[in-house]
């Protein structure tokens, strides 16, 4: 069991420090954002499960050579076992409560914004499915959910050309169709749970960028890349309300340059390698069960 704890600690160190640092500094995620997103999700899932598995293994290690042996002697557990089990329960409870609270806060903000948009916005027959609010500041964002909304400000409509507006609408529709809100939300909750961990902040920022790149790619399939790049440049770093997914952001220059000079996609061997890495990372918590049996 102590060997399993050592392996788990090594895996946790790897997925919580080395791999996030590597993934944030290589350039291939810009070439295949969907694949990079899968790897980030595997890292987030593995980090949470490895933390719980490590604490549970440390708690059970003094009681037996395997989990089954240890569970059979749980009645005679001493204070270290109880302390580690309590800590594992506290970490799990923290993860769940923050996720629930973050989800509730986001849903509430979306509902309030949706009600406000329905009250003050008008429809534009030339912009399919978009609501236009009377606001001078250029804004473009969507409110995901069962009753989604795609919102543009009057400043955006007046600033952009018809082709640019259509590209912006396609970008926001990609966010809604691919449910990027469900991808981003767990990482927001993870950062709220571990605000002092640099890798967690890095993961949230990278995931937010990757979903924007995926929406850019989806919009570029049916619209001119140059038009979307111009729209990004004109709108700049305009924000979006809590719970919404906007067009602009802090990485506008990177995204516009990527649209104008599309990078080549990863080759098949590289994609297979990243997929295998994601599978290995996601399965790493199982070492808590496998290692004691092998030893």
Protein Blocks (a to p, Z undefined) as FASTA:
>chain_A
ZZmmmmmmmmmmmmmmmmmmmmmmmmklmmmmmlmmmmmmmmmmmmmmmmmmmmmmmmmm
mnombfklmmmmmmmpcfklmmmmmmmmmmmmmmmmmmmmmmmmmmmmmmmmmmmmmmmm
ccdfklghiacdddfbdcddddedjbdcddddfklmmmpcfklmmmmmmmmmmmmmnomm
lmmmmmmmmmmmmmmlmklmmmmmmmmmmmmmmmmmmmmmmpcfklmmmmmmmnomadcd
ehiacfbdjklmmmmmmmmmccddddfklmmmmmmmmmmmmmmmmmmmmmmmmZZ
